[in-house]
Every structure is written in structure tokens, then in C-alpha cells.
Amino acid sequence: MKITNTSLLSGLPKPLHQNILKVARILNRSGFQCFIVGGAVRDLLMGRPSKDFDFTTDARPGDIISLFNKTIPTGIKHGTVTVLLHKDVFEITTFRSDGKYSDARHPDSVSFSDTLNEDLLRRDFTMNGIAYDPLENILIDNHGGIDDIKNRIIQTIGRAEERFLEDGLRTIRACRFSATLEFEISEDTFHAMKDRKVHERTKQIAVERFTDEIFKGLSHEKISRMISSLEESGLISLFIPEYPDKNMTEEKLLKLDRLFSLPETFKIAKWFSIVNLDQKARSIASRLKFSGKNIKEIETFLNIIRFSEPQSDLFKIRKFSSLIKGQYGENSLPLIQSISDYSSVNPNIKKIIHSLSSDPLVIKDLAVNGTDLINEGYRGKEIGNQFNEILEIVWKSPEKNQKEILLKVIKKTES
């Protein structure tokens, strides 16, 4: 089906719009077809911002490289060349059909094609199988993608089992799209996502790809959609075998949605806390190959979630804050400020932020230093022990963090 649409690109920044037309014109003038495909077309139809603009063409990779000044052969084996125009980066891929997917992610071989229709058949979901000719202003939708976007439905092109057995990541992407687009997964598609053979295929994907999809989903408001889809399909247990069989209640899922403005690492900490995986968070995050920074933040946020008793006194607040500052230094305050909106559930957040911004919490905050202790005759382990004693004093009474007062504290009794 062909549909004329003259306004699809009208909302783009002028330089980007001009560069998209430039790519199309260069290919067209050399006798080649050129279409924008994939998520960019979907997002433009939905009125959403789109960062990545991918093109498909009947030009072969060698043709693309010869036609553009700055190119990178990023996926030339699969027909993809990256073209750089000023600050814009575009991936251009030759029309193709795919062979078998031995690694459950990438085709072993590709066959270049001369028709757009064959190329669109290999794509995952109908909403991503729409092409747009930017010169003729025509949308080409052979698989009902436009209607599925209007109806907010995720379904595969062709039989779902076949699409998922080709590329095991597609099941996880469906769960992620349900959150980022706020779409429902069609009954047939979801049924295939629960299939045992499909699960075996999904298990073969690199764990980093699973983790990347999870973080993308967590960056949006309706993360409950992704989590419930992962749970109900059984996909979550493929990567987190410890995950409890009992799914989260709707109430708990909605609590996670309310965290949409907070860091992804905090959402994971809260998620793991809700399903009682907080004690296993480090081992799970390590196995899923989270970055060291993310693992550290998740552990810190889990500690904060546990440290939520309103009765906590200021000494305990300062002692706890000192651990955070000891880990993150100057970055500790902005990190904890990033979850300050969560104070409605954890009343200590505001107190922790106040402590991090104003209290003496670590050794370098003290009014005395190592030289002062050495001058008083402290050596070796004595220095560390004495600093710990001083910190206890200033955590109880920050006003005592004055050199005169602390020098009296550290002064050794003469024998």
C-alpha cells in the first residue's frame, strides 16, 4: 500500500532535513532507489523525536562508498555502510534477504536484492516495516504497520515463531517496545513469546544485548509494561533464574512507573527490592554484565531503600552519609539528589542530602589532618584509629569540627 505524506519530515531540524534529502538525491541521481526505514518512520508517524535515520537502497555497498565522501564500512558483510554528512550519521543498507541465524542474532549470510518488498519482509515488527521515500513523499506499507501504530499493537511480520526463531532478541525487544511505545503485544505474538523453542533461541543471545534492552525500557515511564511482559512470557527467568515465579501485583508494578524520572539504576534497585532479589543484586548484575559504575550505584540505592526508618537519628544519618561520600566523593551529592523525589517513601533522603551538603563526613572534611596527628605523636594504625574516633565525635556534634576543639581531642596524655 502506498500513501502520500508530504509533512512527515517537516518537523525535523532544517540541517537534518536537508541532509536526508541530500542522501536520497545522490542515490536517486545515480539511478538508485532510496527509502527511510525502521524506527525513524514509526517515530515520525507517532510524532515522536527520532535520533537514528536508516536508509535502504538497491545500491550495492561499493556504490554507496563511491557516491559519498565520508563513509565507514560498519557492516559491509551485511550490506551496511555508514555515511557521514556534516554532524549527521546515516546507515545505508542494500535491499537484502537474510539467510539462517546460527547465533540467534545475525544472519550467517545475506542475499542482496533489487526490490524493497523483499527487504521489508525480513524485518521484525509491522510497525518497523514501513518505508518512506523522502523525495516522492510516499509511505510504503505492505504489512499493515500504519494501522498497527494507530491501534498501538506490536505484532510480527509473518509468523511470530519464525521471526523469533530467526533472531532471539526480538522477544526482548517486543517487551521493551511495550514500555517505550506504550503498545500492547498482539495475542499471537505473545503466545509465540512463551514457546519453549523460542525461549531456547532467546537464551542464545549475548547477555549484553538483553541488558541493553532492559536499560532502554527502564528509561521510559511505563516500565511496568516491560516487566509484566517479561514475567508473563517467562523470558525474565532465562536471564535471571532466581526470579520468583509469583509475578508482581499491578499495585507494585505501578509503583515502579512512578519512578520514571529517576535513574535507571535506582529503578533496578527498587525492582529487585520488591521481588526480594536485593541480596543477590550484585551477583545478578555482574552476570548480566552491568558496568561497574551501575553495579555500585544499584548497591548504594539498595542500601538507601533499606535505610528508610523515619526514627533514624542524625548520628546514623551522618554515619550512613559518610559511607556514600566515601564511595563517590564529590559525585555523592548529585547522585543522591537524583532520587530526591523519592522522599515521599523514604523520608531520610532529604536528611541525607542535607548531611552530604553541609556536614563533616569523611577524613578530608575534618579540621585536623594527618600532620596534626603526627605532630602529636601518632604513628601507623594509631592515625587511622584516631581519625575514626574524631569522625564519631563530629557525626554526633558537627559544630565540634573546629581545629582548636579537635586538637584538644587528639592531644596525647603525657606520661
Buried (B, 14 or more C-beta within 10 A) or exposed (E): EEEEBEEBBEEBEEEBBEBBBBBBEBBBEBEBBBBBBBBBBBBBBBEEEBEEBBBBBBBBBEBBBEBBEEBBEEBBEBBBBBBBBEEBBBBBBBBBBBEEBEEBBBBEEBEBBEEBEBBBBBBBBBBBBBBBBBBBBBBBBBBBBBEBBEEEBBBBBBEBBEBBBBBBBBBBBBBBBBBBBEBBBBEEBBBBBEBEEBBEBBBBBBEEBBBBBBBBBBBBBBBBBBBBBBBBBBBBBBBBEEBEEEBBEEEBBEBBBBBEEBBBBBBBBBBBBBBEBBEBBBEBBEBBBBEEEBBBBBBBBBBBBEBEEEEBEBEBBBBBBBBBBEBBEEEBBEBBBBBEEBBEEBEBBEBBBBBBEEBBBBBEBBBBEEEBBEEBEBEEEBBEEBBEEBBEBBBEEBEBBEEEBBBEEBEEEEE
